[in-house]
Amino acid sequence: MKPIVYFSLFFLISIGLLSCDNAPAIDENKVFRLNRYENVSSLDPAFARSKSNNWMSNLLYTGLVNFDKDLNIIPEVAKSWDISEDGKTYTFYLNQDIYFHPHPAFGADSTRTVIAKDFVYSFNRLKDPNIGSSGGFVLNNVEGYKALNDSTLQITLKSPFPPFLGLLCMKYCSVVPEEIFNNQKYKNDYIGTGPFKFQYWEDNVKLVLKRNDLFYKKDEKGKQLPYLEYVSIQFLPEKHSEFLELIQGKIDMMSSLDPSYKDELITARGVLSPKYQEDLVMIKAPYLNTEYLTFLMDQNQPVPLELRKAINMAIDKSKMIQFLRNNIGFPAHGGFIPKGLPGHQESLGDGYNPQAAKQLIENYRNDNGELPRLSLVTTQEYADICEFVQSELNKVSFPIQVNVVDPGTLRDGKANGKFGFFRANWGADYPDAENFLSLFYSENFAPNGPNYSHFKNQEFDALYQKSLQINHQEERKLIYQKMDSLVMNEMPVIPTFYDQSTTFLRKNIKGFNNSAIDMLDLTRVYKTKD
């Protein structure tokens, strides 16, 4: 039996999953417990597609770089890097004191340091069709990569792409050792360099991770991180059961807000219900997702600009958030770039002004007093949002229809230009404003790209191309803001709200931070006594 199994057995006994009076005690304040109603399908970072897979990969693995809580790029395995003047060559200088989790495959020392060739192997796995990784797309613009020596890795791009460092932060790009991942004997062993190491996994039942004593980070006082000894994840599929486990103190956090318990847990104003404030805390953070209404711009008779602006001014977005979302989210008074992302502007264009909207709308009545017929296409999940828009437009004497279709019909329709007005959303694949603004670049016209509105503007396209030549983040942010302003001036879309994540914690949980990419980070989390 491998040592890793002994550790797992010890843990199961000590937390009471197996009955034994002589089981050694474990400090409950060192165990962080949570539930995932979505099962973990893989602990291999090459398959970190779902939220559950991503969260576990973030605990087990590290990459060249990462994000801090404010989405700044920070060193991880790479202590520093250089970018060539043409923006195509990235040279990373690795920390030489980062170790893989202990494993017998490493020989007598049971571990070894990470070297540049480990990244070459890890990237090769992403491109290997026999592995079938879901993360190969992150290397689409990569010409090649090589280890110049043990501590230096060089990556060359086909063309400049300043958000590339953000792509490298994705868990797909984590480093793994070839000794384990290229050996069928160890196919169920998951060895990385993260703050926790693999201990036990029973599919769809339980997953246990243990503190990595070799983790390279320390706190400001020089104390080894992480503080926790174990992370214990269970998989209850019923969201209401997860809620009950939280309020009973059986788990330490919950990251969802399901309609089955939403009104029980939070008030209509979006704050934690007083009955739970003694035991729980609620953390809200921006989440990189923009909800919006789209106009198809290349129809024979598109909706005129002034009428698009009138529709925007007629919608009380603050009321939408308050009554339909329990104040979870932010009304979209800015542009398309969501709150929480560098480049976001708090205010762009005309705000809520139903009187001005009604005056503009009156200008578009024909000789018979009729207005253009408009049908807003959506799915059942978002029918309430679109019906709210419909009611707001009724108030300014502009009746529209709401057309509810199935998700497949909407996907096909918006990709192929079948709908002139529809509800959509865009969540970040990587946290850079380019990811959102690419929806308005003319060469990305759907169905070959995400420009579903078929928006085309020469100044915007020129700025988009310019942004790809600039590596300085602050300079690029200013260009992004100009691009976002151009979009809002022509209004091919009406942003309705920016999303927000909600996390509920037992009150004795300290050191927890959430970012706009909603990635689970327990490196600095600790528990106080109840």
PLY file of the C-alpha trace (Angstrom):
ply
format ascii 1.0
element vertex 530
property float x
property float y
property float z
element edge 529
property int vertex1
property int vertex2
end_header
0.00 0.00 0.00
1.36 3.42 -0.95
2.03 5.97 1.82
-0.61 8.27 0.33
-3.29 5.68 1.14
-2.14 5.40 4.75
-2.54 9.16 5.13
-6.01 8.97 3.62
-7.04 6.17 5.96
-5.74 8.12 8.92
-7.78 11.12 7.91
-10.99 9.16 7.41
-10.63 7.53 10.80
-9.73 10.73 12.61
-12.70 12.72 11.32
-15.10 10.00 12.33
-16.02 8.55 8.94
-14.94 5.18 10.27
-15.88 4.11 13.75
-12.92 3.62 16.06
-12.70 4.66 19.70
-8.91 4.86 19.54
-8.77 7.09 16.45
-6.32 9.97 16.98
-8.00 13.32 17.49
-7.74 16.05 14.89
-8.09 19.77 15.51
-11.37 20.76 13.85
-10.10 24.32 13.63
-7.55 23.09 11.10
-10.14 21.46 8.80
-12.03 23.50 6.21
-15.23 21.82 5.03
-17.27 22.66 1.98
-19.76 21.12 -0.41
-19.81 21.09 -4.21
-23.18 20.20 -5.72
-21.36 20.00 -9.07
-19.11 16.94 -9.03
-15.38 17.19 -9.73
-14.86 15.34 -13.00
-11.05 15.50 -12.96
-8.19 16.63 -10.74
-5.90 16.96 -13.76
-5.40 20.70 -14.46
-5.52 19.99 -18.20
-9.27 19.46 -17.68
-9.94 22.44 -15.39
-12.99 23.47 -17.39
-15.76 23.51 -14.79
-15.88 25.64 -11.66
-15.42 22.62 -9.39
-12.41 21.37 -11.37
-10.94 24.87 -11.37
-11.32 25.29 -7.63
-9.61 22.00 -6.83
-6.83 22.66 -9.34
-6.18 26.01 -7.69
-5.58 24.23 -4.37
-3.36 21.51 -5.86
-1.32 23.25 -8.56
0.53 26.44 -9.45
1.68 27.95 -12.74
4.19 30.50 -13.96
2.06 33.45 -12.86
-1.21 34.09 -11.08
-3.66 36.84 -10.15
-3.92 38.58 -6.83
-7.35 39.47 -5.43
-7.35 42.68 -7.50
-6.52 40.76 -10.71
-2.96 42.06 -10.95
-0.49 39.58 -12.48
1.90 38.34 -9.78
4.84 35.88 -9.84
4.26 32.26 -8.91
6.70 29.61 -10.16
8.26 32.35 -12.29
9.95 34.92 -10.07
10.26 37.40 -12.97
9.95 37.67 -16.75
10.95 39.77 -19.74
8.86 40.62 -22.80
10.60 41.45 -26.07
10.02 44.82 -27.74
7.90 43.24 -30.46
5.68 41.66 -27.76
6.17 38.15 -29.12
8.86 36.59 -26.89
8.33 35.98 -23.17
11.30 34.82 -21.09
10.47 33.50 -17.61
13.04 33.08 -14.83
11.90 30.38 -12.41
12.12 30.20 -8.65
14.57 27.43 -7.84
13.06 26.49 -4.48
9.60 25.32 -5.52
9.04 21.61 -4.91
6.53 19.09 -6.15
4.39 17.31 -3.58
6.22 14.27 -2.18
5.78 11.02 -4.13
7.72 7.72 -4.39
8.21 8.30 -8.13
10.80 10.96 -7.29
13.10 8.41 -5.68
14.92 8.57 -2.38
14.28 12.29 -1.82
10.54 11.84 -2.48
10.38 15.22 -4.24
12.32 17.53 -6.51
12.34 21.16 -7.61
10.39 22.42 -10.61
12.51 23.07 -13.70
11.74 24.70 -17.05
11.37 21.32 -18.82
8.40 20.59 -16.56
6.52 23.43 -18.23
7.51 22.17 -21.67
6.01 18.79 -20.75
2.90 20.37 -19.19
2.24 22.53 -22.28
2.79 19.56 -24.58
0.05 17.71 -22.71
-2.41 20.53 -23.49
-1.80 20.05 -27.21
-1.75 16.24 -27.16
-4.89 14.93 -28.96
-4.50 11.60 -27.15
-5.08 13.38 -23.85
-8.00 15.37 -25.18
-7.37 18.37 -22.96
-9.97 21.13 -22.86
-7.24 23.72 -22.34
-5.33 23.54 -25.61
-6.88 26.79 -26.82
-4.63 28.83 -24.50
-1.69 27.92 -26.77
-3.42 28.74 -30.07
-1.26 31.84 -30.58
1.95 30.18 -29.35
4.64 29.56 -31.96
6.81 27.54 -29.61
8.33 27.16 -26.15
11.62 25.77 -24.89
13.73 25.40 -21.77
16.89 27.48 -22.18
18.19 25.90 -18.97
16.69 24.51 -15.77
15.59 27.92 -14.53
14.71 29.73 -17.79
11.68 29.14 -20.01
11.06 30.97 -23.29
7.68 31.21 -25.04
7.30 32.72 -28.51
3.96 33.94 -29.86
2.83 34.00 -33.49
1.63 37.57 -33.01
1.64 40.02 -30.09
-1.11 39.44 -27.55
-0.75 41.49 -24.33
-3.40 39.49 -22.39
-1.17 36.40 -22.80
0.01 36.56 -19.17
-3.64 36.39 -18.13
-4.07 33.24 -20.20
-1.09 31.70 -18.40
-2.90 32.29 -15.11
-5.58 29.79 -16.14
-5.30 26.50 -14.28
-4.78 24.64 -17.56
-1.25 26.07 -17.55
-0.28 24.59 -14.18
2.96 22.66 -13.96
2.88 18.88 -13.47
5.73 16.31 -13.26
6.26 13.89 -16.16
7.31 11.08 -13.78
3.74 10.83 -12.50
1.50 12.12 -15.30
3.23 10.03 -17.97
3.03 6.79 -15.99
-0.17 4.70 -15.99
0.90 3.25 -12.65
0.23 6.66 -11.09
-2.84 7.66 -13.12
-4.84 8.31 -9.94
-2.11 10.36 -8.26
-2.35 14.12 -8.59
0.97 15.74 -7.82
1.46 19.48 -8.11
3.10 22.36 -6.28
0.04 24.01 -4.69
-0.72 24.78 -1.04
-2.53 21.45 -0.59
-1.77 17.92 -1.77
-4.03 15.07 -2.77
-5.09 12.58 -0.09
-8.33 10.79 -0.91
-11.09 10.86 -3.53
-14.24 8.81 -3.82
-16.00 10.04 -6.94
-19.12 12.07 -6.23
-18.84 11.33 -2.48
-15.78 12.89 -0.86
-12.45 14.54 -1.65
-9.76 15.23 0.95
-6.67 17.43 0.53
-3.87 17.83 3.05
-1.54 20.71 3.81
1.60 20.84 1.66
4.46 21.37 4.11
6.77 22.19 1.18
4.68 25.07 -0.14
6.92 27.99 -1.00
4.84 30.85 0.48
5.07 32.31 3.97
3.02 35.05 5.62
4.32 38.49 6.59
5.61 37.13 9.91
7.53 34.31 8.24
5.00 31.61 9.15
4.58 28.77 6.68
1.40 28.81 4.59
-1.24 27.47 4.38
-2.63 27.63 7.91
-5.17 24.84 7.45
-4.22 21.18 7.77
-7.02 19.68 5.68
-9.68 20.61 3.15
-12.63 18.23 3.13
-15.07 18.45 0.20
-18.35 16.56 0.05
-20.69 16.31 -2.94
-24.33 16.78 -2.03
-26.18 17.51 -5.30
-29.22 19.15 -3.67
-28.60 22.86 -3.21
-31.09 23.11 -0.36
-29.21 20.36 1.51
-26.03 22.39 1.16
-27.82 25.37 2.71
-28.96 23.26 5.68
-25.43 21.92 6.17
-24.13 25.49 6.33
-26.60 26.80 8.90
-26.08 23.65 11.01
-22.33 24.27 11.03
-21.45 21.07 9.16
-19.72 22.98 6.35
-17.81 26.25 6.53
-18.82 27.97 3.29
-21.39 28.07 0.52
-20.86 29.90 -2.75
-24.28 29.74 -4.31
-27.58 31.54 -3.95
-30.34 29.24 -5.14
-33.98 30.39 -5.50
-35.07 27.59 -3.12
-33.53 29.40 -0.14
-32.67 32.87 -1.49
-35.48 34.72 0.30
-34.79 32.81 3.52
-31.08 33.67 3.57
-31.03 37.27 2.32
-33.43 40.19 2.51
-35.04 41.95 -0.45
-32.27 44.56 -0.13
-29.62 41.93 -0.64
-28.15 41.73 2.87
-27.87 38.71 5.14
-31.10 37.98 7.01
-30.86 39.09 10.68
-31.70 35.57 11.90
-28.37 34.30 10.47
-26.09 37.22 11.28
-24.91 35.67 14.54
-23.48 32.61 12.79
-22.74 33.64 9.19
-21.10 36.39 7.16
-21.89 37.23 3.55
-19.24 38.39 1.08
-20.25 39.98 -2.20
-17.70 40.65 -4.93
-17.80 41.70 -8.59
-17.94 38.75 -10.97
-16.70 39.19 -14.53
-19.96 38.78 -16.41
-21.94 41.42 -18.31
-25.64 40.92 -19.01
-26.90 42.86 -22.02
-29.43 43.35 -24.84
-28.11 43.12 -28.40
-29.24 44.81 -31.61
-28.27 43.26 -34.94
-26.67 46.21 -36.76
-26.67 45.00 -40.36
-30.37 44.37 -40.91
-32.10 46.09 -43.82
-33.95 48.24 -41.29
-31.93 48.29 -38.06
-33.22 50.06 -34.97
-32.04 53.70 -35.33
-29.37 54.99 -32.94
-31.62 57.50 -31.18
-34.22 54.81 -30.62
-31.58 52.47 -29.19
-30.52 55.23 -26.82
-34.14 55.82 -25.85
-34.58 52.15 -24.95
-31.48 52.37 -22.76
-32.74 55.50 -20.99
-36.15 53.91 -20.37
-34.81 51.00 -18.29
-34.43 51.55 -14.55
-31.49 49.19 -14.06
-31.22 49.87 -10.33
-34.83 48.77 -9.86
-34.11 45.66 -11.97
-31.32 44.67 -9.60
-33.35 45.48 -6.51
-36.53 43.59 -7.36
-35.38 40.79 -9.64
-31.96 40.06 -8.16
-32.31 40.97 -4.45
-29.58 43.57 -5.02
-27.11 40.89 -6.13
-25.25 42.54 -9.00
-24.57 46.07 -10.13
-26.75 48.14 -12.48
-24.85 48.73 -15.73
-24.48 52.49 -15.79
-21.05 52.15 -17.40
-20.01 50.42 -20.60
-19.60 46.81 -21.65
-16.46 46.18 -19.57
-17.78 44.77 -16.27
-17.19 46.09 -12.79
-14.07 44.59 -11.22
-12.01 44.60 -14.43
-9.36 47.25 -15.24
-10.89 49.52 -17.86
-14.37 49.58 -16.32
-15.95 53.05 -16.12
-18.66 53.75 -13.58
-20.65 55.96 -15.93
-20.90 56.07 -19.73
-23.56 57.55 -21.97
-27.07 58.53 -20.93
-28.48 57.26 -17.65
-32.05 56.49 -16.64
-34.28 59.25 -18.02
-37.78 58.06 -18.97
-39.00 61.55 -19.87
-36.22 62.07 -22.42
-36.72 58.51 -23.66
-40.42 59.13 -24.31
-39.69 62.30 -26.29
-37.15 60.48 -28.48
-39.55 57.60 -29.08
-42.30 59.95 -30.26
-40.02 61.08 -33.11
-40.14 57.59 -34.62
-43.87 57.22 -35.06
-44.90 56.92 -38.69
-47.78 58.76 -40.35
-50.20 56.30 -38.77
-48.76 56.92 -35.32
-47.11 53.51 -35.20
-43.68 52.67 -33.85
-41.28 50.04 -35.23
-42.24 46.55 -34.14
-39.64 45.06 -31.87
-39.41 41.54 -30.44
-36.93 40.79 -27.63
-35.76 37.17 -27.84
-34.71 35.32 -24.71
-34.79 31.96 -22.93
-37.12 30.98 -20.09
-34.34 31.43 -17.51
-34.15 35.16 -18.26
-37.79 35.81 -19.17
-38.31 37.86 -16.01
-35.49 40.25 -16.97
-36.92 40.75 -20.46
-40.47 41.15 -19.17
-39.14 43.88 -16.87
-37.64 45.62 -19.92
-40.99 45.22 -21.66
-42.84 46.85 -18.75
-40.34 49.74 -18.62
-40.83 50.42 -22.34
-44.59 50.27 -21.91
-44.26 53.17 -19.46
-42.75 55.32 -22.23
-45.38 54.18 -24.77
-43.14 51.82 -26.70
-44.78 48.37 -26.65
-42.50 45.44 -27.54
-42.95 41.68 -27.61
-40.96 39.14 -25.57
-40.23 35.97 -27.53
-39.15 33.03 -25.33
-37.22 30.29 -27.18
-35.13 27.30 -26.08
-31.39 27.87 -25.48
-30.33 26.01 -28.64
-32.59 28.16 -30.81
-31.17 31.33 -29.26
-27.56 30.17 -29.72
-28.19 29.36 -33.37
-30.19 32.53 -33.99
-27.64 34.95 -32.56
-24.76 33.17 -34.32
-26.47 33.30 -37.71
-28.14 36.71 -37.58
-31.71 35.44 -37.28
-32.73 37.75 -34.42
-32.69 41.54 -34.54
-32.96 42.08 -30.77
-32.03 39.54 -28.10
-30.80 39.12 -24.53
-27.27 37.74 -23.99
-24.42 37.65 -21.49
-20.64 37.42 -21.71
-18.42 35.99 -18.98
-14.65 36.27 -18.94
-12.59 33.48 -20.45
-9.59 35.39 -19.09
-9.67 38.58 -17.02
-8.64 41.20 -19.55
-10.96 43.79 -21.10
-9.83 42.62 -24.56
-11.90 39.50 -23.93
-15.05 41.67 -23.73
-14.16 44.22 -26.39
-13.39 41.49 -28.93
-17.19 41.18 -29.29
-17.13 44.43 -31.29
-14.09 43.86 -33.51
-15.31 43.65 -37.11
-13.19 40.62 -38.00
-14.99 38.66 -35.27
-18.40 38.74 -36.99
-20.55 35.78 -35.98
-20.75 32.91 -36.79
-16.93 32.92 -37.08
-16.48 34.98 -33.91
-18.36 36.50 -30.95
-19.40 39.77 -32.66
-23.10 38.89 -32.59
-24.25 42.48 -33.16
-22.17 42.81 -36.38
-20.93 46.13 -35.07
-18.33 47.76 -37.32
-16.38 50.92 -36.59
-13.04 51.78 -38.19
-11.79 53.81 -35.23
-12.67 50.98 -32.86
-10.87 48.43 -35.06
-7.75 50.63 -35.20
-7.70 51.00 -31.42
-8.22 47.25 -31.00
-5.20 46.55 -33.20
-3.18 49.18 -31.34
-4.04 47.61 -27.98
-2.48 44.34 -29.14
0.87 46.10 -29.56
1.03 47.53 -26.04
2.24 45.52 -23.06
1.99 48.34 -20.50
-1.21 47.62 -18.58
-2.12 51.22 -17.67
-1.62 52.46 -21.23
-3.68 49.58 -22.56
-6.42 50.32 -20.03
-6.81 53.87 -21.41
-7.24 52.48 -24.92
-9.80 49.99 -23.64
-11.78 52.84 -22.10
-11.80 54.73 -25.43
-13.01 51.60 -27.20
-15.76 51.04 -24.63
-16.87 54.67 -25.02
-17.10 54.24 -28.80
-19.32 51.20 -28.33
-21.63 53.05 -25.96
-21.81 56.04 -28.31
-23.19 53.79 -31.06
-24.97 51.39 -28.70
-25.09 48.07 -30.56
-25.75 46.64 -27.09
-27.46 47.85 -23.93
-25.64 46.55 -20.82
-28.26 45.83 -18.16
-26.17 44.69 -15.19
-22.77 43.41 -14.11
-22.80 40.19 -12.15
-21.76 39.63 -8.56
-20.67 36.54 -6.68
-21.97 35.75 -3.20
-20.12 33.68 -0.62
-21.53 32.67 2.76
-19.10 31.72 5.53
-19.36 30.54 9.10
-18.42 33.50 11.28
-15.26 31.84 12.60
-13.69 31.74 9.12
-10.97 34.38 8.75
-8.59 35.41 5.98
-10.97 34.56 3.12
-10.76 36.74 0.01
-12.73 36.57 -3.18
-11.79 38.04 -6.55
-13.75 38.88 -9.68
-12.81 35.51 -11.20
-14.35 33.69 -8.19
-11.45 31.30 -7.68
-11.24 29.41 -4.38
-8.05 30.36 -2.54
-7.58 28.93 0.96
-3.87 29.73 1.31
-4.39 32.29 4.09
-7.68 31.03 5.54
-7.86 30.00 9.18
-10.56 29.23 11.73
-11.08 30.68 15.17
-12.86 28.84 17.95
-16.64 29.21 17.86
0 1
1 2
2 3
3 4
4 5
5 6
6 7
7 8
8 9
9 10
10 11
11 12
12 13
13 14
14 15
15 16
16 17
17 18
18 19
19 20
20 21
21 22
22 23
23 24
24 25
25 26
26 27
27 28
28 29
29 30
30 31
31 32
32 33
33 34
34 35
35 36
36 37
37 38
38 39
39 40
40 41
41 42
42 43
43 44
44 45
45 46
46 47
47 48
48 49
49 50
50 51
51 52
52 53
53 54
54 55
55 56
56 57
57 58
58 59
59 60
60 61
61 62
62 63
63 64
64 65
65 66
66 67
67 68
68 69
69 70
70 71
71 72
72 73
73 74
74 75
75 76
76 77
77 78
78 79
79 80
80 81
81 82
82 83
83 84
84 85
85 86
86 87
87 88
88 89
89 90
90 91
91 92
92 93
93 94
94 95
95 96
96 97
97 98
98 99
99 100
100 101
101 102
102 103
103 104
104 105
105 106
106 107
107 108
108 109
109 110
110 111
111 112
112 113
113 114
114 115
115 116
116 117
117 118
118 119
119 120
120 121
121 122
122 123
123 124
124 125
125 126
126 127
127 128
128 129
129 130
130 131
131 132
132 133
133 134
134 135
135 136
136 137
137 138
138 139
139 140
140 141
141 142
142 143
143 144
144 145
145 146
146 147
147 148
148 149
149 150
150 151
151 152
152 153
153 154
154 155
155 156
156 157
157 158
158 159
159 160
160 161
161 162
162 163
163 164
164 165
165 166
166 167
167 168
168 169
169 170
170 171
171 172
172 173
173 174
174 175
175 176
176 177
177 178
178 179
179 180
180 181
181 182
182 183
183 184
184 185
185 186
186 187
187 188
188 189
189 190
190 191
191 192
192 193
193 194
194 195
195 196
196 197
197 198
198 199
199 200
200 201
201 202
202 203
203 204
204 205
205 206
206 207
207 208
208 209
209 210
210 211
211 212
212 213
213 214
214 215
215 216
216 217
217 218
218 219
219 220
220 221
221 222
222 223
223 224
224 225
225 226
226 227
227 228
228 229
229 230
230 231
231 232
232 233
233 234
234 235
235 236
236 237
237 238
238 239
239 240
240 241
241 242
242 243
243 244
244 245
245 246
246 247
247 248
248 249
249 250
250 251
251 252
252 253
253 254
254 255
255 256
256 257
257 258
258 259
259 260
260 261
261 262
262 263
263 264
264 265
265 266
266 267
267 268
268 269
269 270
270 271
271 272
272 273
273 274
274 275
275 276
276 277
277 278
278 279
279 280
280 281
281 282
282 283
283 284
284 285
285 286
286 287
287 288
288 289
289 290
290 291
291 292
292 293
293 294
294 295
295 296
296 297
297 298
298 299
299 300
300 301
301 302
302 303
303 304
304 305
305 306
306 307
307 308
308 309
309 310
310 311
311 312
312 313
313 314
314 315
315 316
316 317
317 318
318 319
319 320
320 321
321 322
322 323
323 324
324 325
325 326
326 327
327 328
328 329
329 330
330 331
331 332
332 333
333 334
334 335
335 336
336 337
337 338
338 339
339 340
340 341
341 342
342 343
343 344
344 345
345 346
346 347
347 348
348 349
349 350
350 351
351 352
352 353
353 354
354 355
355 356
356 357
357 358
358 359
359 360
360 361
361 362
362 363
363 364
364 365
365 366
366 367
367 368
368 369
369 370
370 371
371 372
372 373
373 374
374 375
375 376
376 377
377 378
378 379
379 380
380 381
381 382
382 383
383 384
384 385
385 386
386 387
387 388
388 389
389 390
390 391
391 392
392 393
393 394
394 395
395 396
396 397
397 398
398 399
399 400
400 401
401 402
402 403
403 404
404 405
405 406
406 407
407 408
408 409
409 410
410 411
411 412
412 413
413 414
414 415
415 416
416 417
417 418
418 419
419 420
420 421
421 422
422 423
423 424
424 425
425 426
426 427
427 428
428 429
429 430
430 431
431 432
432 433
433 434
434 435
435 436
436 437
437 438
438 439
439 440
440 441
441 442
442 443
443 444
444 445
445 446
446 447
447 448
448 449
449 450
450 451
451 452
452 453
453 454
454 455
455 456
456 457
457 458
458 459
459 460
460 461
461 462
462 463
463 464
464 465
465 466
466 467
467 468
468 469
469 470
470 471
471 472
472 473
473 474
474 475
475 476
476 477
477 478
478 479
479 480
480 481
481 482
482 483
483 484
484 485
485 486
486 487
487 488
488 489
489 490
490 491
491 492
492 493
493 494
494 495
495 496
496 497
497 498
498 499
499 500
500 501
501 502
502 503
503 504
504 505
505 506
506 507
507 508
508 509
509 510
510 511
511 512
512 513
513 514
514 515
515 516
516 517
517 518
518 519
519 520
520 521
521 522
522 523
523 524
524 525
525 526
526 527
527 528
528 529
